[in-house]
Amino acid sequence: MPENLTAVVTGGAMGIGGATAECLLEQGWTVHTLDRAGKGVPGAVHHVVDVTDADRQVEVATEIGKINALVTAAGVNLRPADGPAQRLDLDAWHRTLDINLTGTMLSVRAFYPHIADAGAIVTLGSVAGIGAMTWADGYTASKGAVVALTRSWAVDYARYGIRVNCVCPGSTETGMMDGVREAFSEESRVELPQQRLATRREVASVIAVLCGTETTYLSGAVIPVDGGATANVAGMPFPRRRVRE
Ligand SMILES: NC(=O)c1ccc[n+]([C@@H]2O[C@H](COP(=O)([O-])OP(=O)(O)OC[C@H]3O[C@@H](n4cnc5c(N)ncnc54)[C@H](O)[C@@H]3O)[C@@H](O)[C@H]2O)c1
């Protein structure tokens, strides 16, 4: 592992971003977390930033200076406010797109000039960006756009040696699941190939690999971290989890 690698992780105060910061710190990276919440993970340098604030992101990017990886994990899921399109709460729609899509773009815009050669950007999509998710128009639209933008950025920034990949988690045990856990009762978990949600760490460890210096020819990839959920053909039964004979 080369020395003196620095990463910026937005949404790094908790959840998948927090676990990514922990993973990178364990591997010897210097980590800066950006979050609208006031506390980062121990060992990281924390900056209170709302990712919708373009000027503040540029200010912090200039303060931090050269980095090797940017992870855009800040995001919201206002799904409980969604419903059929005619009932969709327009404020929730705009807020979701502002944070998940425009916020991601503003992070790339602010930090890209400071990313060293052979650096990496890892965006956070979702299985909702590559498949259907019920009554979540704003969230689905924002994540589909992040997937599309990741591919464009991978091509645009390749000439500068910067790799851009998108990690698309399935349902993961974080604060984002608060309020919707009842939908993941034992009964519906069996609809997932592994019959459980992902841990934060299982998603973070994939992000950390993409930040690293080994995956130098991997760019424009959209990687589901969903235990096989999107690989499954709807309606096709799959073997239930069981003790191996
Ligand atoms: N948890 C899941 O099931 C799941 C599944 C697929 C994709 N994702 C995506 O992964 C990313 C991380 O989600 P998570 O599950 O860790 O959620 P989380 O709620 O645990 O963490 C999200 C973090 O983003 C921060 N944040 C939100 N809005 C912000 C803003 N405007 N400015 C700065 N920080 C802001 C929050 O303070 C929080 O620390 C999100 O983009 C989310 O859409 C999560």
Ligand as a Chemical Component Dictionary entry (heavy atoms), coordinates in Angstrom:
data_LIG
# 
_chem_comp.id                   LIG 
_chem_comp.type                 NON-POLYMER 
_chem_comp.pdbx_formal_charge   0 
_chem_comp.three_letter_code    LIG 
# 
loop_
_chem_comp_atom.comp_id 
_chem_comp_atom.atom_id 
_chem_comp_atom.alt_atom_id 
_chem_comp_atom.type_symbol 
_chem_comp_atom.charge 
_chem_comp_atom.model_Cartn_x 
_chem_comp_atom.model_Cartn_y 
_chem_comp_atom.model_Cartn_z 
_chem_comp_atom.pdbx_ordinal 
LIG N1  N1  N 0  -28.904 2.120  3.571  1  
LIG C1  C1  C 0  -29.354 1.614  2.424  2  
LIG O1  O1  O 0  -30.170 0.672  2.412  3  
LIG C2  C2  C 0  -28.840 2.165  1.098  4  
LIG C3  C3  C 0  -29.119 1.417  -0.056 5  
LIG C4  C4  C 0  -28.693 1.906  -1.274 6  
LIG C5  C5  C 0  -27.986 3.095  -1.358 7  
LIG N2  N2  N 1  -27.719 3.796  -0.224 8  
LIG C6  C6  C 0  -26.997 5.051  -0.387 9  
LIG O2  O2  O 0  -25.808 5.046  0.372  10 
LIG C7  C7  C 0  -25.488 6.389  0.777  11 
LIG C8  C8  C 0  -25.276 6.421  2.285  12 
LIG O3  O3  O 0  -26.514 6.084  2.908  13 
LIG P1  P1  P 0  -26.587 5.449  4.384  14 
LIG O4  O4  O 0  -27.424 4.231  4.302  15 
LIG O5  O5  O -1 -25.234 5.367  4.970  16 
LIG O6  O6  O 0  -27.473 6.556  5.091  17 
LIG P2  P2  P 0  -27.279 7.289  6.504  18 
LIG O7  O7  O 0  -28.537 8.059  6.695  19 
LIG O8  O8  O 0  -26.854 6.320  7.548  20 
LIG O9  O9  O 0  -26.056 8.281  6.207  21 
LIG C9  C9  C 0  -26.174 9.320  5.278  22 
LIG C10 C10 C 0  -25.237 10.427 5.706  23 
LIG O10 O10 O 0  -25.375 11.483 4.761  24 
LIG C11 C11 C 0  -25.443 12.710 5.496  25 
LIG N3  N3  N 0  -26.160 13.704 4.716  26 
LIG C12 C12 C 0  -27.457 13.690 4.313  27 
LIG N4  N4  N 0  -27.748 14.819 3.653  28 
LIG C13 C13 C 0  -26.604 15.564 3.623  29 
LIG C14 C14 C 0  -26.281 16.839 3.102  30 
LIG N5  N5  N 0  -27.186 17.585 2.473  31 
LIG N6  N6  N 0  -25.025 17.276 3.256  32 
LIG C15 C15 C 0  -24.084 16.550 3.906  33 
LIG N7  N7  N 0  -24.354 15.353 4.458  34 
LIG C16 C16 C 0  -25.601 14.866 4.309  35 
LIG C17 C17 C 0  -26.183 12.350 6.774  36 
LIG O11 O11 O 0  -25.977 13.307 7.812  37 
LIG C18 C18 C 0  -25.583 10.989 7.094  38 
LIG O12 O12 O 0  -24.412 11.097 7.871  39 
LIG C19 C19 C 0  -26.664 7.268  0.318  40 
LIG O13 O13 O 0  -26.335 7.881  -0.897 41 
LIG C20 C20 C 0  -27.775 6.254  0.105  42 
LIG O14 O14 O 0  -28.723 6.705  -0.830 43 
LIG C21 C21 C 0  -28.122 3.352  1.009  44 
# 
loop_
_chem_comp_bond.comp_id 
_chem_comp_bond.atom_id_1 
_chem_comp_bond.atom_id_2 
_chem_comp_bond.value_order 
_chem_comp_bond.pdbx_ordinal 
LIG N1  C1  SING 1  
LIG C1  O1  DOUB 2  
LIG C1  C2  SING 3  
LIG C2  C3  SING 4  
LIG C2  C21 DOUB 5  
LIG C3  C4  DOUB 6  
LIG C4  C5  SING 7  
LIG C5  N2  DOUB 8  
LIG N2  C6  SING 9  
LIG N2  C21 SING 10 
LIG C6  O2  SING 11 
LIG C6  C20 SING 12 
LIG O2  C7  SING 13 
LIG C7  C8  SING 14 
LIG C7  C19 SING 15 
LIG C8  O3  SING 16 
LIG O3  P1  SING 17 
LIG P1  O4  DOUB 18 
LIG P1  O5  SING 19 
LIG P1  O6  SING 20 
LIG O6  P2  SING 21 
LIG P2  O7  DOUB 22 
LIG P2  O8  SING 23 
LIG P2  O9  SING 24 
LIG O9  C9  SING 25 
LIG C9  C10 SING 26 
LIG C10 O10 SING 27 
LIG C10 C18 SING 28 
LIG O10 C11 SING 29 
LIG C11 N3  SING 30 
LIG C11 C17 SING 31 
LIG N3  C12 SING 32 
LIG N3  C16 SING 33 
LIG C12 N4  DOUB 34 
LIG N4  C13 SING 35 
LIG C13 C14 SING 36 
LIG C13 C16 DOUB 37 
LIG C14 N5  SING 38 
LIG C14 N6  DOUB 39 
LIG N6  C15 SING 40 
LIG C15 N7  DOUB 41 
LIG N7  C16 SING 42 
LIG C17 O11 SING 43 
LIG C17 C18 SING 44 
LIG C18 O12 SING 45 
LIG C19 O13 SING 46 
LIG C19 C20 SING 47 
LIG C20 O14 SING 48 
# 
